[in-house]
Amino acid sequence: MSSESERRIPGTRSPFIPLLVLMLAVLIWFGFQLSHGLSVRAQLQEQHANQETVVQNAQQMRTQLDAIAADTARLAQAGNPNAQVIITELGKRGITVAID
């Protein structure tokens, strides 16, 4: 019996080495993509955490501004001419002030 190397057509080579190199390249590429994705995810989580305090400060400022606007509207209802001008100008700009 002849061995497998003797049965091959002269000049042909085994596809094992090129396929091995290809599979290693794909594996390395997937590893790189995974590590890059994890680092981007960590950065996004950090940015989200940093924005949380900014959002809380903005909400607090909005609450304070709403309270000032409501007090101004109360003064306007009580007859204060300066407060009436402010409420009128806010209304011209499309801002409505709700009195709680």
N, C-alpha and C positions, 0 to 999 in steps of 0.2 A: 504494500500500500504506500501510496505517496503521501507525504505530509501536506498540510494546507499551503505552506509557502511554495511548494512545488506546483500546486494546482493553480496558482494565481496567474493571471495574464502578465506577461513581462511589462514593466513600466507602470503598473498600477500600485497604489499605496493604500494602506488601511485608512478609513475615515475616522478612526478612533481619536487620534491626536487633534485634528481640526475640530471635531465635535467637542472634545474635552476643553479646548481653548475657548470655543464658543460658549459652552455652558459656564465656564469660570467667569468669562466676561459678563454674561447675563447675571450671574449671581453677584458679582461685584457691583454691577449697575443697580440692581435691586437694593443692595445694602447701602449704596450711596444715596439713593432716593429715600430710603427709610430714614437714614440719619438726618438728611436735609429736612424731610417732612417733620421729624420730631423736633428739630431745632426751631423751625418756623412756628410750630405749635407752641413751643415754650415761649417764644417771643410774643406771640399773639396773646397768650394768657397773661404775660407780664404787662403788656399794654392795656389789656382789659382791666387788670387790677389797678393800674395807675389812673385810669380814667374814672374809676369808681368814686374816688374822693372829689374829682372835678364835678361829676354829676350830682353828688350830694350837696356840694357847695352851690351849684346852680339852682337846685331845687330850694335850698334854704333862701337864696337871694330872691327867687321868684315869689316865695311865700311872703317875704318882707315887702317886696314891691307891690304885691296884691294888697297887703294890709295898708300900705301908704296910699295906694289909689282908692281903696274903700274909705279911708279916713278923709281923703280929699273930696270924694263924692258926698260924704255926709256933711262936710263943711259947705259944699255947694248947695245942698238941699236946705241947709240952715240959713242961706242967704249971703255967704261970703263971696264978694265979687271976684276976688282973685282965684278962688277955687272954681267958680263958675266958668271963668275964662279957660282954666286948665282942662276942665271936663269937656268944654265945648271943643277945644282944639284936639283933644284926644279923640272925640267923636268924629271930627272931620278926617282924621287919619285912620278911621276904621277900628279904633280901640274902644271897646265897651268896658265899663267899670261896673262890676256887680257889688252891691252893698250887701254884706252878709248880715 
